[in-house]
Amino acid sequence: MRTQVGIVGAGPAGLLLSQLLARGGIESIVVEIRSRAYCEARQRAGVLEAGSVQVLRAAGVSQRLDRLGLEHGGIYLQFAGERHHIDFRDLTGGRTVTVYAQTEVVKDLIAARLSAQQRIEFEVTDTEVADLDTTRPVLRYTSAGGKRTEVNCDAIAGCDGFHGICRPAIPASVRTVHECDYPYAWLGILADVPPSTDELIYCHHPRGFALHSMRTPQISRLYLQVAPDEDIGAWPDERIWDELRRRLALPGWELKEGAIMDKSITPMRSFVGAPMRYGRLFLAGDAAHIVPPTGAKGLNLALADVAVLARALTSLIRGGRADLADRYSGACLNRVWRATHFSWWMTTMLHATPGAGPMEAQLQLAQLRYTTGSRAAATTLAENYVGYPPLKLNPDTP
Ligand SMILES: Cc1cc2nc3c(=O)[nH]c(=O)nc-3n(C[C@H](O)[C@H](O)[C@H](O)COP(=O)(O)OP(=O)(O)OC[C@H]3O[C@@H](n4cnc5c(N)ncnc54)[C@H](O)[C@@H]3O)c2cc1C
């Protein structure tokens, strides 16, 4: 088989890339190890930067997002029994974020690809990439029906997440890795109950961090800091609500409870692999970098990578120009490191490190008071949270 771009992974990065390439007249195939139903139900991120919304609009997949997305103009920081609003509109000249679940982004993209008769092969096995340092890289996979297929491509996009096969296909001699694991994880629930708050609440507490987020006006998403090796079986619903009530408590405010529809534990990690390109293999999203979810950056970084990559691949394949492809990795890594720092900063300011003692808590409280008390410090948080300007590589500028 022959296609122009072979895409590994039908997460937000792979699907959006396929959609953007099609709009530039580039043909692709997406291969995915999971089923369509699994991809569409996998609970993950839910906050879109304005730049991500713009990219999804430009890709022609924003009809439901424009109708159902919830515009948010700030967050609350809660600590020491106080809740402070960080007003993004005021601090950043009117900028906001949009609450719209990753599950919905994925559903919108899959529907758009399939309605355009584009190929997404779900439930493949034994995905392999080869001949990456040639101009005809190869993608191989076994389809759900058991047929082994080899696809000759002009380029391959590794959008296969942190545990995928593409990043390890880059020779170790040319790869650099920076990583740190955090000594805690997030227990996340999706609850069938209207949010008890108008904006997300990020809560510092001696018992550990808690976050009240939401997905729709009817569905809440809440998180608790737990140990990285925590057993989800040790957390019956009543224990989760009890712990959320304790950590998020504020006089005069009540946490509404409802049926828990989904429950999972997510480890917390920072990881940056470089370069994001080897020959004709280009990595995007979690395949190249991971941030802890505290800064709501993972999904946004994946979409931002892909917006740049689509342009670079179109220029390479249709225009025969390699300059944008050559600049892809360096340009994306600048944004990735900024988001990695912000995510680390939010995480270490808000979580209780096991065994750290009272000194850490006092330093965190000092930073939280400064962040909520100083316009300059609040603006730093707000600017990073609402996101960075769109990255546009142009062929004729350095
Ligand atoms: C449990 C969890 C919770 C998260 N919560 C948040 C959050 O609250 N906020 C936030 O901003 N970010 C969050 N993130 C991060 C965010 O969801 C990711 O950054 C985002 O999904 C990245 O998109 P992606 O397309 O790069 O990767 P993914 O969404 O991981 O997609 C990769 C796809 O590749 C497929 N794949 C893997 N290996 C192969 C293979 N060998 N062959 C074919 N296909 C393959 C996978 O099945 C998957 O569908 C969370 C991540 C996880 C894991």
PDBQT file of the ligand as one rigid body, heavy atoms in Angstrom, charges set to zero:
ROOT
HETATM    1  C1  LIG A 401      -5.120   9.036  32.469  1.00  0.00    +0.000 C 
HETATM    2  C2  LIG A 401      -4.734  10.385  31.893  1.00  0.00    +0.000 A 
HETATM    3  C3  LIG A 401      -5.358  11.558  32.356  1.00  0.00    +0.000 A 
HETATM    4  C4  LIG A 401      -5.020  12.796  31.812  1.00  0.00    +0.000 A 
HETATM    5  N1  LIG A 401      -5.626  13.929  32.289  1.00  0.00    +0.000 NA
HETATM    6  C5  LIG A 401      -5.284  15.141  31.755  1.00  0.00    +0.000 A 
HETATM    7  C6  LIG A 401      -5.867  16.335  32.203  1.00  0.00    +0.000 A 
HETATM    8  O1  LIG A 401      -6.699  16.344  33.107  1.00  0.00    +0.000 OA
HETATM    9  N2  LIG A 401      -5.473  17.506  31.613  1.00  0.00    +0.000 N 
HETATM   10  C7  LIG A 401      -4.542  17.544  30.579  1.00  0.00    +0.000 A 
HETATM   11  O2  LIG A 401      -4.232  18.601  30.026  1.00  0.00    +0.000 OA
HETATM   12  N3  LIG A 401      -3.984  16.420  30.155  1.00  0.00    +0.000 NA
HETATM   13  C8  LIG A 401      -4.337  15.243  30.706  1.00  0.00    +0.000 A 
HETATM   14  N4  LIG A 401      -3.759  14.117  30.254  1.00  0.00    +0.000 N 
HETATM   15  C9  LIG A 401      -2.855  14.272  29.145  1.00  0.00    +0.000 C 
HETATM   16  C10 LIG A 401      -3.606  14.366  27.816  1.00  0.00    +0.000 C 
HETATM   17  O3  LIG A 401      -4.756  13.562  27.841  1.00  0.00    +0.000 OA
HETATM   18  C11 LIG A 401      -2.621  13.941  26.741  1.00  0.00    +0.000 C 
HETATM   19  O4  LIG A 401      -1.590  14.906  26.725  1.00  0.00    +0.000 OA
HETATM   20  C12 LIG A 401      -3.242  13.781  25.353  1.00  0.00    +0.000 C 
HETATM   21  O5  LIG A 401      -4.066  12.638  25.308  1.00  0.00    +0.000 OA
HETATM   22  C13 LIG A 401      -2.139  13.663  24.306  1.00  0.00    +0.000 C 
HETATM   23  O6  LIG A 401      -2.689  13.273  23.080  1.00  0.00    +0.000 OA
HETATM   24  P1  LIG A 401      -1.869  12.336  22.097  1.00  0.00    +0.000 P 
HETATM   25  O7  LIG A 401      -2.720  12.181  20.898  1.00  0.00    +0.000 OA
HETATM   26  O8  LIG A 401      -0.492  12.855  21.961  1.00  0.00    +0.000 OA
HETATM   27  O9  LIG A 401      -1.697  10.955  22.866  1.00  0.00    +0.000 OA
HETATM   28  P2  LIG A 401      -2.800   9.886  23.310  1.00  0.00    +0.000 P 
HETATM   29  O10 LIG A 401      -4.076  10.544  23.643  1.00  0.00    +0.000 OA
HETATM   30  O11 LIG A 401      -2.138   9.045  24.350  1.00  0.00    +0.000 OA
HETATM   31  O12 LIG A 401      -3.047   9.022  22.000  1.00  0.00    +0.000 OA
HETATM   32  C14 LIG A 401      -2.115   8.070  21.544  1.00  0.00    +0.000 C 
HETATM   33  C15 LIG A 401      -2.858   6.969  20.818  1.00  0.00    +0.000 C 
HETATM   34  O13 LIG A 401      -1.909   6.059  20.267  1.00  0.00    +0.000 OA
HETATM   35  C16 LIG A 401      -2.406   4.745  20.438  1.00  0.00    +0.000 C 
HETATM   36  N5  LIG A 401      -1.266   3.824  20.365  1.00  0.00    +0.000 N 
HETATM   37  C17 LIG A 401      -0.345   3.554  21.327  1.00  0.00    +0.000 A 
HETATM   38  N6  LIG A 401       0.538   2.656  20.870  1.00  0.00    +0.000 NA
HETATM   39  C18 LIG A 401       0.181   2.347  19.610  1.00  0.00    +0.000 A 
HETATM   40  C19 LIG A 401       0.703   1.466  18.630  1.00  0.00    +0.000 A 
HETATM   41  N7  LIG A 401       1.776   0.717  18.891  1.00  0.00    +0.000 N 
HETATM   42  N8  LIG A 401       0.082   1.383  17.445  1.00  0.00    +0.000 NA
HETATM   43  C20 LIG A 401      -1.020   2.130  17.165  1.00  0.00    +0.000 A 
HETATM   44  N9  LIG A 401      -1.566   2.985  18.072  1.00  0.00    +0.000 NA
HETATM   45  C21 LIG A 401      -0.971   3.090  19.271  1.00  0.00    +0.000 A 
HETATM   46  C22 LIG A 401      -3.080   4.811  21.799  1.00  0.00    +0.000 C 
HETATM   47  O14 LIG A 401      -4.004   3.754  21.983  1.00  0.00    +0.000 OA
HETATM   48  C23 LIG A 401      -3.744   6.176  21.735  1.00  0.00    +0.000 C 
HETATM   49  O15 LIG A 401      -5.048   6.113  21.206  1.00  0.00    +0.000 OA
HETATM   50  C24 LIG A 401      -4.056  12.881  30.802  1.00  0.00    +0.000 A 
HETATM   51  C25 LIG A 401      -3.432  11.722  30.347  1.00  0.00    +0.000 A 
HETATM   52  C26 LIG A 401      -3.732  10.478  30.890  1.00  0.00    +0.000 A 
HETATM   53  C27 LIG A 401      -3.004   9.243  30.417  1.00  0.00    +0.000 C 
ENDROOT
TORSDOF 0
